[in-house]
Amino acid sequence: MINRVVLVGNLTRDPQYFKTQSGISYARFTVAVNRKYGQNEETSFISCIAWRQSADFLNQYAKKGNTVGVEGHITTGSYDDKTTGKKVYTTDVTADNVQLIGSRNSSETQQTSYQQAPKSTGYFADNDVSDDDFNTGPLLDISSDDLPF
């Protein structure tokens, strides 16, 4: 069985950044994704959560309106609402990988496309990747209209 999600859309607000009691960072954010069907267009608002280095990266670089790519899996959960006493069911995309693609302002897109976190944040700590590996080709100017989904 497969539980994989790939989203490309715009952040509806700045990510909300938190730390657990044990000090693990996480960020909650919502991605607005447009879907065309016939002559109509519909926007879905997808609730997402990122953990550890991905959360730190979002907290430092992501802002409302930025276009992000999210790869992850769907998680469900529930909690008891203290005010109503009713059980509330939740569905989120837990991000395994988050990329900052750009912003709504097209002049900023060239500057922020494929922006990487500095090595000092630990973003590349588990990877054997140098900054030079990403600077070998031309920058791509990709808009959401160019994507097949």
DSSP file (Angstrom, degrees, kcal/mol; ACC not computed):
  #  RESIDUE AA STRUCTURE BP1 BP2  ACC     N-H-->O    O-->H-N    N-H-->O    O-->H-N    TCO  KAPPA ALPHA  PHI   PSI    X-CA   Y-CA   Z-CA
    1    1 A M              0   0    0      0, 0.0     2,-0.4     0, 0.0     0, 0.0   0.000 360.0 360.0 360.0 151.6    0.0    0.0    0.0
    2    2 A I        +     0   0    0      2,-0.1     2,-0.3     0, 0.0     0, 0.0  -0.960 360.0 177.1-124.6 134.6    1.1    3.5   -0.7
    3    3 A N        +     0   0    0     -2,-0.4     2,-0.4     2,-0.0     0, 0.0  -0.735  31.8 140.9-133.0  82.7    0.5    6.7    1.3
    4    4 A R        -     0   0    0     -2,-0.3     2,-0.4    69,-0.1    69,-0.2  -0.972  26.4-171.1-128.0 141.5    2.4    9.5   -0.6
    5    5 A V  E     -A   72   0A   0     67,-2.5    67,-2.5    -2,-0.4     2,-0.4  -0.997   5.3-172.0-132.7 135.6    1.4   13.1   -1.2
    6    6 A V  E     +A   71   0A   0     -2,-0.4     2,-0.4    65,-0.2    65,-0.2  -0.991  14.4 177.3-127.1 123.1    3.0   15.7   -3.4
    7    7 A L  E     -A   70   0A   0     63,-2.9    63,-2.8    -2,-0.4     2,-0.4  -0.953  16.9-175.2-125.3 143.3    1.7   19.3   -3.2
    8    8 A V  E     +A   69   0A   0     -2,-0.4     2,-0.3    61,-0.2    61,-0.2  -0.961  38.9 110.7-133.1 120.1    2.7   22.5   -4.8
    9    9 A G  E     -A   68   0A   0     59,-2.0    59,-3.0    -2,-0.4     2,-0.4  -0.927  61.7 -71.5-167.4-172.0    0.9   25.6   -3.6
   10   10 A N  E     -AB  67  32A   0     22,-1.9    22,-3.2    -2,-0.3     2,-0.3  -0.787  42.1-113.1-104.3 142.0    1.0   28.9   -1.7
   11   11 A L  E     - B   0  31A   0     55,-2.4    54,-2.3    -2,-0.4    20,-0.2  -0.542  17.9-152.9 -68.8 132.1    1.3   29.3    2.0
   12   12 A T  S    S-     0   0    0     18,-2.2     2,-0.3    -2,-0.3    -1,-0.1   0.692  75.7  -8.4 -81.7 -18.4   -1.9   30.9    3.4
   13   13 A R  S    S-     0   0    0     17,-0.4    17,-0.2    50,-0.1    -1,-0.2  -0.952  96.0 -64.6-161.0 171.1    0.0   32.4    6.3
   14   14 A D        -     0   0    0     -2,-0.3    49,-0.1    50,-0.1    45,-0.1  -0.405  67.6 -96.2 -60.5 141.2    3.4   32.4    7.9
   15   15 A P        -     0   0    0      0, 0.0     2,-0.6     0, 0.0    14,-0.2  -0.307  33.5-124.3 -59.5 143.9    4.1   28.9    9.4
   16   16 A Q  E     -C   28   0A   0     12,-3.0    12,-2.5    -3,-0.1     2,-0.4  -0.834  28.7-154.0 -92.2 123.2    3.4   28.5   13.1
   17   17 A Y  E     +C   27   0A   0     -2,-0.6     2,-0.3    10,-0.2    10,-0.2  -0.836  20.9 163.1-107.9 132.9    6.5   27.3   14.8
   18   18 A F  E     -C   26   0A   0      8,-3.0     8,-2.3    -2,-0.4     2,-0.4  -0.878  26.7-141.0-138.1 168.0    6.5   25.3   18.1
   19   19 A K  E     -C   25   0A   0     -2,-0.3     6,-0.2     6,-0.2     2,-0.0  -0.997  21.9-128.4-130.7 139.5    8.8   23.1   20.2
   20   20 A T    >   -     0   0    0      4,-2.7     3,-2.0    -2,-0.4     6,-0.0  -0.257  37.1 -97.5 -73.9 171.7    7.7   20.0   22.1
   21   21 A Q  T 3  S+     0   0    0      1,-0.3    -1,-0.1     2,-0.1    -2,-0.0   0.792 128.1  54.4 -61.5 -26.9    8.5   19.6   25.8
   22   22 A S  T 3  S-     0   0    0      2,-0.1    -1,-0.3     1,-0.0    -2,-0.0   0.388 124.4-104.6 -89.2   4.9   11.5   17.5   24.7
   23   23 A G  S <  S+     0   0    0     -3,-2.0     2,-0.4     1,-0.3    -2,-0.1   0.549  70.4 144.6  90.9   7.9   12.7   20.3   22.5
   24   24 A I        -     0   0    0      1,-0.0    -4,-2.7    27,-0.0    -1,-0.3  -0.691  43.8-134.3 -82.3 128.7   11.8   18.9   19.1
   25   25 A S  E     +C   19   0A   0     -2,-0.4    27,-2.7    -6,-0.2     2,-0.3  -0.557  28.6 171.4 -85.1 146.1   10.8   21.7   16.7
   26   26 A Y  E     -CD  18  51A   0     -8,-2.3    -8,-3.0    25,-0.2     2,-0.4  -0.988  16.5-153.0-148.9 155.6    7.7   21.5   14.5
   27   27 A A  E     -CD  17  50A   0     23,-2.6    23,-2.5    -2,-0.3     2,-0.4  -0.994   3.6-154.2-132.5 135.0    5.8   23.8   12.2
   28   28 A R  E     +CD  16  49A   0    -12,-2.5   -12,-3.0    -2,-0.4     2,-0.3  -0.901  27.1 158.4-105.5 137.4    2.1   23.9   11.2
   29   29 A F  E     - D   0  48A   0     19,-2.1    19,-3.0    -2,-0.4     2,-0.4  -0.983  32.6-131.6-154.2 160.0    1.2   25.5    7.9
   30   30 A T  E     - D   0  47A   0     -2,-0.3   -18,-2.2   -17,-0.2     2,-0.5  -0.965  14.7-155.4-120.8 133.8   -1.6   25.5    5.3
   31   31 A V  E     -BD  11  46A   0     15,-2.5    15,-2.9    -2,-0.4     2,-0.6  -0.930   8.2-146.1-110.5 126.5   -1.0   25.2    1.6
   32   32 A A  E     -BD  10  45A   0    -22,-3.2   -22,-1.9    -2,-0.5     2,-0.5  -0.830  21.0-172.7 -90.7 120.3   -3.6   26.5   -0.9
   33   33 A V  E     - D   0  44A   0     11,-2.9    11,-2.9    -2,-0.6     2,-0.3  -0.966  12.6-143.9-120.6 125.8   -3.6   24.3   -4.0
   34   34 A N  E     - D   0  43A   0     -2,-0.5     2,-0.4     9,-0.2     9,-0.2  -0.644  14.0-170.3 -88.6 144.5   -5.6   25.1   -7.1
   35   35 A R  E     - D   0  42A   0      7,-2.8     7,-3.0    -2,-0.3     2,-0.4  -0.995   8.8-150.6-135.9 128.2   -7.3   22.5   -9.2
   36   36 A K  E     + D   0  41A   0     -2,-0.4     2,-0.3     5,-0.2     5,-0.2  -0.803  16.3 174.0 -99.6 139.0   -8.9   23.0  -12.5
   37   37 A Y  E >   - D   0  40A   0      3,-2.3     3,-2.0    -2,-0.4     2,-0.2  -0.914  65.4 -44.3-142.6 116.2  -11.8   21.0  -13.8
   38   38 A G  T 3  S-     0   0    0     -2,-0.3    -2,-0.0     1,-0.3     0, 0.0  -0.472 122.3 -25.1  62.5-128.7  -13.3   22.1  -17.1
   39   39 A Q  T 3  S+     0   0    0     -2,-0.2    -1,-0.3    -3,-0.1     2,-0.2   0.449 124.4  87.6 -91.2  -2.7  -13.7   25.9  -17.1
   40   40 A N  E <   -D   37   0A   0     -3,-2.0    -3,-2.3     2,-0.0     2,-0.4  -0.560  59.2-155.1 -99.6 160.4  -13.8   26.0  -13.3
   41   41 A E  E     -D   36   0A   0     -5,-0.2     2,-0.4    -2,-0.2    -5,-0.2  -0.999   7.6-169.0-135.0 138.7  -11.1   26.3  -10.7
   42   42 A E  E     -D   35   0A   0     -7,-3.0    -7,-2.8    -2,-0.4     2,-0.5  -0.965  11.4-145.0-127.5 143.0  -11.3   25.2   -7.1
   43   43 A T  E     -D   34   0A   0     -2,-0.4     2,-0.4    -9,-0.2    -9,-0.2  -0.934  10.3-162.7-111.2 129.1   -8.9   25.9   -4.3
   44   44 A S  E     -D   33   0A   0    -11,-2.9   -11,-2.9    -2,-0.5     2,-0.7  -0.882  10.8-145.6-106.2 141.8   -8.2   23.3   -1.6
   45   45 A F  E     -D   32   0A   0     -2,-0.4     2,-0.5   -13,-0.2   -13,-0.2  -0.926  18.3-163.2-110.1 109.8   -6.6   24.3    1.7
   46   46 A I  E     -D   31   0A   0    -15,-2.9   -15,-2.5    -2,-0.7     2,-0.4  -0.830  11.7-139.3-103.2 121.9   -4.3   21.5    2.9
   47   47 A S  E     -D   30   0A   0     -2,-0.5    46,-2.3    44,-0.3     2,-0.3  -0.648  29.7-179.2 -79.4 130.3   -3.2   21.4    6.6
   48   48 A C  E     -De  29  93A   0    -19,-3.0   -19,-2.1    -2,-0.4     2,-0.4  -0.899  18.5-161.1-131.4 157.5    0.5   20.3    6.9
   49   49 A I  E     -De  28  94A   0     44,-2.3    46,-3.0    -2,-0.3     2,-0.3  -0.998   5.9-167.8-139.1 137.5    3.0   19.7    9.6
   50   50 A A  E     -De  27  95A   0    -23,-2.5   -23,-2.6    -2,-0.4     2,-0.3  -0.943  10.0-150.4-124.4 147.8    6.8   19.6    9.4
   51   51 A W  E >>  -D   26   0A   0     44,-0.5     3,-1.3    -2,-0.3     4,-0.6  -0.821  48.0 -24.2-119.3 155.3    9.3   18.3   12.0
   52   52 A R  H 3> S+     0   0    0    -27,-2.7     4,-2.4    -2,-0.3     3,-0.3  -0.160 127.3   8.4  54.3-123.5   12.9   19.1   13.0
   53   53 A Q  H 3> S+     0   0    0      1,-0.2     4,-2.6     2,-0.2    -1,-0.3   0.851 130.9  54.3 -62.4 -35.6   15.1   20.5   10.3
   54   54 A S  H <> S+     0   0    0     -3,-1.3     4,-2.3     2,-0.2    -1,-0.2   0.906 110.2  47.4 -63.9 -39.6   12.2   21.0    7.9
   55   55 A A  H  X S+     0   0    0     -4,-0.6     4,-2.6    -3,-0.3    -2,-0.2   0.907 112.0  49.7 -66.2 -42.1   10.3   23.0   10.6
   56   56 A D  H  X S+     0   0    0     -4,-2.4     4,-1.9     2,-0.2    -2,-0.2   0.909 110.8  50.5 -61.9 -42.2   13.5   25.1   11.3
   57   57 A F  H  X S+     0   0    0     -4,-2.6     4,-2.4     2,-0.2     5,-0.5   0.932 112.0  46.4 -61.5 -47.9   13.9   25.8    7.6
   58   58 A L  H  X S+     0   0    0     -4,-2.3     4,-1.7     1,-0.2    -2,-0.2   0.910 110.7  53.1 -62.0 -42.6   10.3   26.9    7.2
   59   59 A N  H  < S+     0   0    0     -4,-2.6    -1,-0.2     1,-0.2    -2,-0.2   0.873 115.6  40.2 -60.4 -37.7   10.5   29.1   10.3
   60   60 A Q  H  < S+     0   0    0     -4,-1.9    -2,-0.2    -5,-0.2    -1,-0.2   0.864 132.6  14.9 -81.6 -36.8   13.5   30.9    9.0
   61   61 A Y  H  < S+     0   0    0     -4,-2.4     2,-0.2    -5,-0.2    -3,-0.2   0.742  97.4  91.4-115.3 -27.9   12.7   31.3    5.3
   62   62 A A     <  +     0   0    0     -4,-1.7     2,-0.3    -5,-0.5     6,-0.0  -0.522  44.7 173.2 -85.8 140.1    9.0   30.7    4.6
   63   63 A K    >   -     0   0    0     -2,-0.2     3,-2.2   -49,-0.1   -52,-0.3  -0.919  44.5 -70.7-136.5 161.4    6.4   33.5    4.6
   64   64 A K  T 3  S+     0   0    0     -2,-0.3   -52,-0.2     1,-0.3   -50,-0.1  -0.248 119.8  24.1 -51.0 134.1    2.8   33.9    3.6
   65   65 A G  T 3  S+     0   0    0    -54,-2.3    -1,-0.3     1,-0.3    39,-0.1   0.155  87.3 134.9  93.4 -18.4    2.3   33.7   -0.1
   66   66 A N    <   -     0   0    0     -3,-2.2   -55,-2.4    37,-0.2     2,-0.5  -0.334  57.9-123.4 -61.4 144.3    5.5   31.7   -0.8
   67   67 A T  E     -AF  10 102A   0     35,-2.5    34,-2.3   -57,-0.2    35,-1.8  -0.807  36.9-175.7 -88.4 128.4    5.1   28.8   -3.2
   68   68 A V  E     -AF   9 100A   0    -59,-3.0   -59,-2.0    -2,-0.5     2,-0.5  -0.915  24.1-142.8-126.1 151.1    6.2   25.6   -1.6
   69   69 A G  E     -AF   8  99A   0     30,-2.7    30,-2.8    -2,-0.3     2,-0.4  -0.963  22.5-170.3-108.5 130.3    6.6   22.0   -2.7
   70   70 A V  E     -AF   7  98A   0    -63,-2.8   -63,-2.9    -2,-0.5     2,-0.4  -0.982  10.1-175.9-125.8 128.7    5.7   19.5    0.0
   71   71 A E  E     +AF   6  97A   0     26,-2.7    25,-2.8    -2,-0.4    26,-2.2  -0.992  37.0 100.0-120.3 130.6    6.3   15.7   -0.2
   72   72 A G  E     -AF   5  95A   0    -67,-2.5   -67,-2.5    -2,-0.4     2,-0.3  -0.837  59.7 -80.0-172.3-151.3    4.9   13.6    2.6
   73   73 A H  E     - F   0  94A   0     21,-1.9    21,-3.2    -2,-0.2     2,-0.3  -0.970  37.9-102.8-142.3 155.1    2.2   11.3    3.8
   74   74 A I  E     - F   0  93A   0     -2,-0.3     2,-0.4    19,-0.2    19,-0.2  -0.618  36.2-174.5 -81.2 132.8   -1.3   11.6    5.1
   75   75 A T  E     - F   0  92A   0     17,-3.0    17,-2.7    -2,-0.3     2,-0.3  -0.969   5.5-161.0-125.3 145.4   -1.8   11.2    8.9
   76   76 A T  E     + F   0  91A   0     -2,-0.4     2,-0.3    15,-0.2    15,-0.2  -0.882  18.5 152.8-121.8 156.2   -5.0   11.1   10.8
   77   77 A G  E     - F   0  90A   0     13,-1.9    13,-2.9    -2,-0.3     2,-0.3  -0.929  23.0-141.6-162.3-176.5   -5.7   11.7   14.5
   78   78 A S  E     - F   0  89A   0     -2,-0.3     2,-0.3    11,-0.3    11,-0.2  -0.987  10.4-177.7-155.3 159.5   -8.2   12.8   17.0
   79   79 A Y  E     - F   0  88A   0      9,-2.0     9,-3.5    -2,-0.3     2,-0.6  -0.973  34.3-104.4-153.3 161.0   -8.6   14.8   20.2
   80   80 A D  E     - F   0  87A   0     -2,-0.3     2,-0.5     7,-0.2     7,-0.2  -0.814  33.2-129.5 -92.6 121.9  -11.3   15.7   22.7
   81   81 A D     >  -     0   0    0      5,-3.2     4,-2.7    -2,-0.6     5,-0.2  -0.579  13.0-151.8 -70.7 121.0  -12.4   19.3   22.4
   82   82 A K  T  4 S+     0   0    0     -2,-0.5    -1,-0.2     1,-0.2    -2,-0.0   0.791  91.1  49.2 -68.7 -28.1  -12.3   20.7   25.9
   83   83 A T  T  4 S+     0   0    0      1,-0.1    -1,-0.2     3,-0.1    -2,-0.0   0.875 126.7  22.2 -80.9 -36.8  -15.1   23.3   25.2
   84   84 A T  T  4 S-     0   0    0      2,-0.2    -2,-0.2     0, 0.0    -1,-0.1   0.654  91.5-133.7-103.3 -18.6  -17.6   21.0   23.6
   85   85 A G     <  +     0   0    0     -4,-2.7     2,-0.2     1,-0.3    -3,-0.1   0.518  63.2 129.5  77.1   4.1  -16.5   17.6   25.0
   86   86 A K        -     0   0    0     -5,-0.2    -5,-3.2    -6,-0.1     2,-0.4  -0.596  65.8-108.0 -93.4 153.7  -16.8   16.1   21.5
   87   87 A K  E     - F   0  80A   0     -7,-0.2     2,-0.5    -2,-0.2    -7,-0.2  -0.658  31.8-155.5 -78.7 131.2  -14.1   14.1   19.7
   88   88 A V  E     - F   0  79A   0     -9,-3.5    -9,-2.0    -2,-0.4     2,-0.4  -0.937   3.7-149.4-111.6 129.1  -12.5   16.1   16.8
   89   89 A Y  E     - F   0  78A   0     -2,-0.5     2,-0.3   -11,-0.2   -11,-0.3  -0.802  14.1-162.9 -99.7 139.7  -10.9   14.2   13.9
   90   90 A T  E     - F   0  77A   0    -13,-2.9   -13,-1.9    -2,-0.4     2,-0.4  -0.894  13.2-167.2-123.7 150.8   -7.9   15.6   12.1
   91   91 A T  E     + F   0  76A   0     -2,-0.3   -44,-0.3   -15,-0.2     2,-0.3  -0.986  20.4 164.6-135.0 125.4   -6.2   14.9    8.7
   92   92 A D  E     - F   0  75A   0    -17,-2.7   -17,-3.0    -2,-0.4     2,-0.6  -0.916  38.6-121.4-134.3 159.3   -2.8   16.4    8.0
   93   93 A V  E     -eF  48  74A   0    -46,-2.3   -44,-2.3    -2,-0.3     2,-0.7  -0.940  26.1-148.5 -98.0 118.9    0.0   16.0    5.5
   94   94 A T  E     -eF  49  73A   0    -21,-3.2   -21,-1.9    -2,-0.6     2,-0.4  -0.810  20.8-132.4 -88.1 116.4    3.1   15.2    7.5
   95   95 A A  E     +eF  50  72A   0    -46,-3.0   -44,-0.5    -2,-0.7   -23,-0.3  -0.537  31.9 174.7 -78.1 125.6    6.0   16.6    5.4
   96   96 A D  E    S+     0   0A   0    -25,-2.8     2,-0.3    -2,-0.4   -24,-0.2   0.688  81.0  16.6 -91.6 -26.6    9.0   14.5    4.7
   97   97 A N  E     - F   0  71A   0    -26,-2.2   -26,-2.7     2,-0.0     2,-0.4  -0.981  66.4-172.8-149.0 132.0   10.5   17.1    2.4
   98   98 A V  E     - F   0  70A   0     -2,-0.3     2,-0.4   -28,-0.2   -28,-0.2  -0.996   4.2-172.1-128.9 131.8    9.7   20.8    2.0
   99   99 A Q  E     - F   0  69A   0    -30,-2.8   -30,-2.7    -2,-0.4     2,-0.8  -0.983  22.0-136.8-124.8 135.3   11.1   23.1   -0.7
  100  100 A L  E     + F   0  68A   0     -2,-0.4    14,-0.9    15,-0.4    15,-0.6  -0.811  26.7 175.6 -87.1 110.6   10.7   26.8   -1.0
  101  101 A I  E     -     0   0A   0    -34,-2.3     2,-0.3    -2,-0.8   -33,-0.2   0.869  49.7 -72.7 -88.2 -40.0   10.0   27.3   -4.6
  102  102 A G  E     - F   0  67A   0    -35,-1.8   -35,-2.5    11,-0.2    -1,-0.3  -0.967  46.1 -84.3 174.1-160.6    9.4   31.0   -4.7
  103  103 A S        -     0   0    0      2,-0.3   -37,-0.2   -37,-0.3     6,-0.2  -0.823  37.0-104.4-131.8 171.5    6.9   33.8   -3.8
  104  104 A R  S    S+     0   0    0     -2,-0.3     2,-0.8   -39,-0.1   -38,-0.1   0.822 103.0  83.1 -66.4 -29.9    3.9   35.4   -5.4
  105  105 A N  S >> S-     0   0    0      1,-0.2     3,-1.3     2,-0.1     4,-1.2  -0.666  74.4-153.4 -77.8 111.2    6.0   38.4   -6.3
  106  106 A S  H 3> S+     0   0    0     -2,-0.8     4,-0.8     1,-0.3    -1,-0.2   0.773  91.5  59.7 -62.5 -27.1    7.7   37.3   -9.6
  107  107 A S  H 34 S+     0   0    0      1,-0.2     4,-0.5     2,-0.2    -1,-0.3   0.824 107.7  46.8 -69.9 -28.2   10.7   39.6   -9.1
  108  108 A E  H <> S+     0   0    0     -3,-1.3     4,-2.0     1,-0.2     3,-0.5   0.742  95.4  76.8 -79.7 -23.3   11.4   37.8   -5.8
  109  109 A T  H  X S+     0   0    0     -4,-1.2     4,-1.8     1,-0.3    -1,-0.2   0.893  92.0  51.4 -57.9 -43.5   11.0   34.3   -7.4
  110  110 A Q  H  < S+     0   0    0     -4,-0.8    -1,-0.3     1,-0.2    -2,-0.2   0.865 113.1  46.3 -60.9 -35.7   14.4   34.4   -9.1
  111  111 A Q  H  4 S+     0   0    0     -3,-0.5    -1,-0.2    -4,-0.5    -2,-0.2   0.801 121.2  34.6 -78.6 -28.7   16.1   35.3   -5.8
  112  112 A T  H >< S+     0   0    0     -4,-2.0     3,-1.8    -3,-0.1    -2,-0.2   0.501  81.8 123.5-107.7  -4.5   14.3   32.7   -3.6
  113  113 A S  T 3< S-     0   0    0     -4,-1.8   -12,-0.2     1,-0.3   -11,-0.2  -0.379  92.3  -6.7 -61.8 130.4   13.9   29.8   -6.0
  114  114 A Y  T 3  S+     0   0    0    -14,-0.9    -1,-0.3     1,-0.2   -13,-0.1   0.779  89.6 178.5  55.7  31.8   15.6   26.7   -4.6
  115  115 A Q    <   -     0   0    0     -3,-1.8   -15,-0.4   -15,-0.6     2,-0.3  -0.422  14.7-146.8 -65.2 136.6   17.0   28.7   -1.7
  116  116 A Q        -     0   0    0     -3,-0.1     3,-0.1    -2,-0.1    -1,-0.1  -0.765  13.4-113.2-107.6 150.9   18.9   26.5    0.7
  117  117 A A        -     0   0    0     -2,-0.3     7,-0.1     1,-0.1     5,-0.1  -0.563  45.2 -97.4 -74.6 145.1   19.3   26.8    4.4
  118  118 A P    > > -     0   0    0      0, 0.0     3,-1.8     0, 0.0     5,-0.7  -0.295  30.0-117.5 -60.4 149.6   22.9   27.6    5.5
  119  119 A K  G > 5S+     0   0    0      1,-0.3     3,-1.6     2,-0.2     5,-0.2   0.777 109.7  71.0 -60.4 -26.2   24.9   24.6    6.6
  120  120 A S  G 3 5S+     0   0    0      1,-0.3    -1,-0.3     2,-0.1    -3,-0.0   0.701  87.3  64.4 -67.4 -17.7   25.1   26.0   10.1
  121  121 A T  G < 5S-     0   0    0     -3,-1.8    -1,-0.3     1,-0.0    -2,-0.2   0.589 111.9-116.8 -80.1  -8.7   21.4   25.3   10.7
  122  122 A G  T X 5S+     0   0    0     -3,-1.6     3,-1.3    -4,-0.2     4,-0.4   0.535  76.1 132.0  85.9   6.1   22.0   21.5   10.4
  123  123 A Y  T 3 <S+     0   0    0     -5,-0.7     3,-0.2     1,-0.3    -4,-0.1   0.854  82.9  30.9 -60.8 -35.3   19.8   21.3    7.3
  124  124 A F  T >  S+     0   0    0     -5,-0.2     3,-1.2    -6,-0.2     5,-0.4   0.210  87.7 112.4-104.7  14.1   22.4   19.3    5.5
  125  125 A A  T <  S+     0   0    0     -3,-1.3    -1,-0.2     1,-0.3    -2,-0.1   0.846  83.5  38.8 -59.6 -36.3   23.9   17.6    8.6
  126  126 A D  T 3  S+     0   0    0     -4,-0.4     2,-0.3    -3,-0.2    -1,-0.3   0.495 108.5  77.3 -92.5  -2.9   22.6   14.2    7.6
  127  127 A N  S <  S-     0   0    0     -3,-1.2     2,-0.9     2,-0.1    -3,-0.0  -0.799  73.0-137.4-110.8 149.9   23.4   14.6    3.8
  128  128 A D        +     0   0    0     -2,-0.3     2,-0.4     2,-0.0    -3,-0.1  -0.517  62.9 128.8 -95.6  62.4   26.6   14.4    2.0
  129  129 A V        -     0   0    0     -2,-0.9     2,-0.3    -5,-0.4    -2,-0.1  -0.960  42.6-158.5-126.2 133.8   25.7   17.5   -0.1
  130  130 A S    >   -     0   0    0     -2,-0.4     3,-1.1     1,-0.1     4,-0.4  -0.749  32.1-114.5-105.3 160.0   27.7   20.6   -0.8
  131  131 A D  G >  S+     0   0    0     -2,-0.3     3,-1.3     1,-0.3     4,-0.5   0.826 114.0  64.6 -59.3 -31.9   26.3   23.9   -1.9
  132  132 A D  G >  S+     0   0    0      1,-0.3     3,-0.9     2,-0.2    -1,-0.3   0.790  88.1  68.4 -64.7 -27.6   28.2   23.5   -5.2
  133  133 A D  G <  S+     0   0    0     -3,-1.1     3,-0.4     1,-0.2    -1,-0.3   0.779 104.1  43.5 -62.0 -25.7   26.1   20.5   -6.1
  134  134 A F  G <  S+     0   0    0     -3,-1.3     3,-0.3    -4,-0.4    -1,-0.2   0.517 104.6  62.9 -98.3  -5.8   23.1   22.7   -6.5
  135  135 A N  S <  S+     0   0    0     -3,-0.9    -1,-0.2    -4,-0.5    -2,-0.1  -0.031  73.4  95.8-108.7  30.1   24.7   25.6   -8.4
  136  136 A T  S    S+     0   0    0     -3,-0.4    -1,-0.2     2,-0.1    -2,-0.1   0.641  81.1  41.4 -97.2 -15.2   25.7   23.7  -11.6
  137  137 A G  S    S-     0   0    0     -3,-0.3     2,-0.1     1,-0.1     3,-0.1  -0.687  93.0 -76.0-126.3 178.0   22.8   24.5  -13.8
  138  138 A P        -     0   0    0      0, 0.0     2,-0.2     0, 0.0    -1,-0.1  -0.371  52.6-100.8 -72.9 153.8   20.5   27.4  -14.8
  139  139 A L        -     0   0    0     -4,-0.1     2,-0.4    -2,-0.1   -29,-0.0  -0.499  35.4-132.7 -70.6 142.7   17.8   28.6  -12.5
  140  140 A L        -     0   0    0     -2,-0.2     2,-0.8    -3,-0.1    -1,-0.0  -0.829   6.5-152.0 -99.4 136.0   14.3   27.4  -13.5
  141  141 A D        +     0   0    0     -2,-0.4     2,-0.5   -28,-0.0   -31,-0.0  -0.847  29.1 170.0-106.6  95.0   11.4   29.8  -13.6
  142  142 A I        -     0   0    0     -2,-0.8     2,-0.2   -41,-0.1    -2,-0.0  -0.913  14.2-168.0-113.0 126.1    8.4   27.5  -12.8
  143  143 A S    >   -     0   0    0     -2,-0.5     3,-1.6     1,-0.1     4,-0.5  -0.695  38.3-108.2-104.7 165.2    5.0   28.8  -12.1
  144  144 A S  G >  S+     0   0    0      1,-0.3     3,-0.8    -2,-0.2     5,-0.1   0.761 118.1  64.3 -64.2 -23.1    2.1   26.8  -10.8
  145  145 A D  G 3  S+     0   0    0      1,-0.2    -1,-0.3     4,-0.1    -3,-0.0   0.733  96.4  58.3 -70.3 -20.9    0.5   27.0  -14.2
  146  146 A D  G <  S+     0   0    0     -3,-1.6    -1,-0.2     3,-0.0    -2,-0.2   0.630  87.9  92.7 -82.7 -13.2    3.4   25.0  -15.6
  147  147 A L  S <  S-     0   0    0     -3,-0.8  -139,-0.0    -4,-0.5    -3,-0.0  -0.567  75.4-134.8 -86.5 145.4    2.8   22.0  -13.3
  148  148 A P              0   0    0      0, 0.0    -1,-0.1     0, 0.0    -3,-0.0   0.524 360.0 360.0 -77.0  -4.0    0.6   19.1  -14.5
  149  149 A F              0   0    0     -5,-0.1  -141,-0.1  -114,-0.0    -4,-0.1   0.362 360.0 360.0-131.8 360.0   -1.3   18.9  -11.1
